Amino acid sequence: MKFSGLLIGFLWIGLSSALTGDEYETICDAFIKKVRSDRTLQPTIVRLSFHDCVSGCDGCINLDNAANNGLSDAIDSVEELYAEITEAGISVSRADLWAIGGRAAAEFGMENMPGNSGWVKGVNSMNDFVTPFATFKYGRVDCETAPYTTEEYAFPEPHMTNEELVDYFSENMGMTADQTAAIMGAHTLGGMRKQNSGYNGPWLTDPAGELKHKTSFDNQYYQFMLNSDYTYTGRNRAGRLSLGEDARPQYACADQDGTACGVMLNTDWEVLYNMPLNEDNFLSECDLSAATTECEKSDTYDLSVSYSEDNDKWLEDYTSAYDVMTANGASSLTKISS
């Protein structure tokens, strides 16, 4: 059940106060400071904003749902920030805060920002940063028990076919196939942990070699999958005897020297291909390596190729898709005032 209101302390109110541009920037700066001090938070905060909106963006996560494994530390960290923000006199729902956080964590890795691999202290300046995001709209309403809930929701999972993935985003988040292909590019950050999901490894390795995951927020997600020098080998991470719902199909990337370059799931490849999936282990029955693949191209293949070639185009489409995603379930949203 959804509730119309925001719980702050012991006061239940129906609507939050107007959020100003200065307050929005204060919140963004606080998120940037947080992810700069702990870069492992960057991909998890982006993930938190997505997982919140699966249920209709309401500032509530069910930690008993296995799909949300690994979000606890990020919620705790953002709760600290929420307390600081509200104590400073800024009225904001958690759902709005988390939506802003997903923006700021992505911005942290863009050009002229310290999370970008091209950042050089003393040369690059955050003052030169220009966000590709449109003006933020606030008005998302928290559930009564924010930041937690016991409500159960279905999440997309790597046993899905291309059609099932597109249908999921359409039915649950009101997104088109093109918007789905754009939002999946967020997997340029972060990775998976076996203890959380049964899958394991970073989607892309960090080009600078400083972290297990990369922090630059760019179009390399599409470039890696389309790189003809990379090969992808499928494996059921759960073991050959774990089949059906228990299977954990993933694909390991290696360059020509055999150096690991990340891992991908079926839901990643489906922005490019309509792969037939094995009925037992759900691994692709067609070769996914770009140089040798004969997989049937998906409806978003050409779009994904264009993203691999043009980072600005991807960022434009990603930010637009992100705003659609983070409006899910909101009855009305209002642009921040200047």
N, C-alpha and C positions, 0 to 999 in steps of 0.2 A: 504494500500500500504506500502511495506517495502522500506527503504532507505538504501543506502550503505554509511555510514559515521558516524561521531561523532561530535556533536556540543559542543564546549567548548568556552564560551564567544561568540564572533562573528565570530569565525573561524570554517569553515566547512571542515573537512578533511576526507579522505576516509578510512584510516587505522590508528589504534592506534599503539603507539610505543611498542616495545617488553617489556613484563612484566617479571621482574627478580624474583628469589626466595626470595631475601631479601624484595622486594617490596610486594610480596604476603604475607609474614609473617607480614609485617608492617600493611597491611590491615586487616589480621586476628586478630592481636592484638588489633586494633582499634575497631573491632566488639565485641571482647570479653570484652573489657573495657566498651563498651556501654551496652551490655546485663547484665553485672555484676552490673552496676549501676541502671538498670531498667529491672528486670527479666521478666516483662510482654512483653517486646519486643522480647524475644527469640522465642516463637512460631509464632509470627506475621512475623518475618523476614524469618523464614522457609517457611511460607505460601506465602510470597511475591515472593520468588524465584520460587515457583510452579506456581503461577498465572501469572507471567511474561512469563513463557515458554509455557503456553497454546496457546499463539498467535505466538509462535516462539520467543525464548528469545531475546527481543529487548529493554529492559529497559523502557518499557512503559505500563502503567496501565490506563484503562478507569474507572474512579471513578463513572461514571454515570451507569455503569453496576452493578446491585444489588449484583452479585456474588463477587464483589470486596469491598463490604461494610466492614469497619473496617480496611482498609489498609492505610488510609490517614495519621495517626500518624506515622506509621512505615516508610512510604515514606518520610515524613518530617524529621524524625530522620536520615534516611540514606542519605538524601540530605545534611544534615549538615556534615556528615562524608565524603560524596563525595567532598564537597567544601574543607574540610581540606586536603584530600588526594591529590587532584589536585593542591592545593596551595603549597603543599610540593614538587611538581614536579613529582608526579607519574601520568602517563598517563594511564587511564583505562576507558573503557566504563561503563555506568551504568549497562548494561546487565552483563558484567563480574563482576562488583562490587556486584550486587545482587546475582549472582551465588556463589561468594566467601562468601557472608554473610550467605547464607543458610547452607554452610558447617560449618562456624565458630559457628553459633548459635546451630547447632547440636553438634559440638565438645564440646561446653560449658557444656553440660550435660553428657559427657562421663567420664569414669573412670579417676581419677586423675585431674579432672577439677572441678572448684568451683560450677558449677550447678548440680553436681551429689549428690544424697542424701547421698552417702558415704563419701563425702568430709569433712575432719576435718582440720580446720586451724591449721597450725603448724605441722601437720602429713602428709597430702597429699601435693604433689608439682606438679605444672603444668610442671615442668621440666621433670617429669617422663611420661608425656603424649605422646603417640604414636598414630598418626592419622591413621584410617583405610582407609582414602581417598587416591586415586591414585594422582600422580602429576597433578596439575591443568593445564588445557588448556585454553588459552585466545583467543580472536578474535571475540567475539560476537559483533554485530553492533547495535547501538541504532537506534530507529526510529527518524525522524527529530524533533519531538516535545517532546522528552524525558524530564521528566519522565512520561508524560501523553499522552493519545491518545483518540480519539473519535471512534476508530475502535471497532466493536462489535464481540465478540467471545463466543461460547457456552462452558459452563463449565459442568463437571459431577455433577449430582444432585441425591438426595436420592430417587427419584422415579424410578431410573434405576434398571433393573434386573441385575443379574450377567453377563449375555451375553452382555447386553447393556454397562455395565461398562467396561468390557474387550475390547469390540469393540471400545469404546471411546478412551481408552488409546492407542490402536493400531493405529487407524486412525488419531488421533490428535497429538500423541506424539511419535509414532514409538516404543511403548513398548510392550513387551510380557505379557502374563497373569502372569507369575512368577515375572516379574519386577513390575507389578502393585501390586501384593500382598506384595512385599517388600517395595515399596514406601509408601503404605498405613500405614505402621508402624510408620510413622512420627506423626500419631495421638496419639502417646505416650505423646505428648506435647499439651498444649492449650485446647481450647474448643470453644463453640459457644455462641453467644449473641443473644437474641430474637430480639433486635432492628436492628441487622444486617441481620439475615436470617430467623427469625421465629423459629429457633431451639435454645435450651438453655442448658448450662451446660458444665462442663469439660468432655473430653473423659475419663480421668482417674483422680481419686483424688490423691492429693499429699500424699504419705505415711508418710511424716514428719509432715503434717498438717499445714505447714507454709503458703502455698499459695492455691488459689482455683484450680490451675492447678499444675502439677508436672513439674520439670525442668530436671530431669534425662532423658537422651536420651538412651532408652534401649528397650528390647523386651517385656515389661509388657503389651503392647497393645494386643499381642496375648495371654499372660497369663491370662489377665482379662476375655477375651471372653471364654477361655477354662477352667476356674476355676469352678469346680463342686460345690463349696460352694457359688457361686454367682448366683442369679436369675436375669433375665432381663424381665421387664414388658413393653409392648408396649403402646404407647399413641400418639394420634394425637394432637400435641401441638397447632394446630390452632383451635381446638374445633371440636366437632363431626359433626357440620353442615358445616364445611369447608372441602370440598372434592375435588378430582381431583387435578388440578394444585395447588390449595390453601392448600392442606393437608400438614402437617409437621410431618411425622412419625418419632418417635425416641423411644429409649428403655432405661429405667432407670435401673441401676445396684444397687443391695442391697446385703449385706452379710447376714450371718445367724442371726445376731443380728438386722437386719433391717437398718443398717447404709448404707447410700448412698455411692456408689463407682464409680460414673461416669455415662456417657450416651454414647450410640452408635447409628449410623445411618445404614440404609440398606446397604450403600456402604461399611461400615466397616464389617458387617457380611458376605458380599459376598466374602471375601477372604476365608471363611470357607464353605458357603452353597449356594446352588441354591434354595433360598426360593421362594415359590409362594407368590405373593403380592396381597393383596386385591385390587380390581379394583377401589374402592372408596377412601379409606384412605391410601392405599399403605403400610399398616402394614403387616408384615409377617404372613402368615396363618399357620406356623409351629412354635412350641415352640423353642426359641433360647437359653434357659438356658442349660448349658452343661450337667447337670445330667439327664435331662429329654428329651432332643431334639431328634426328629426323622426326622430332616431336611435332605434333600439330600445333600451329601457332594459335594463341588465344586472341580474342577480340581486342585485347589491350597490348598485344605484342608491339605494334608499331609505335604506340604511345610510349611504352617503356623504353624502346630504342631511342626515341627522341629525348627522353629524360636522361639517358646515359650520355647523350651528346651535348646537352644544354642544361647546366645546373640551374640557371635562372628560371628556365621554363618549369623545371621540376619544383623549385621553391615556390613559384607563383601558384602552381596547381596544388602543391602540398598544403600551403597555408590556407587556401580556399577550402580544401577538403577538411582540414582540421577545424575550421570554423563551422562547417556543416556538422561534423561529428560532435563538437562541444556545444552545439545548440540542441542536441537530441533530448527530447522530453521537456524542453522549456516552453512555457505557454507564451511568453513574450520576453524580448530582450531589448535593452536600451543602450545606445552608444554612450560611452563615457563623455562627460562634458570637459571643456577645455579649462 
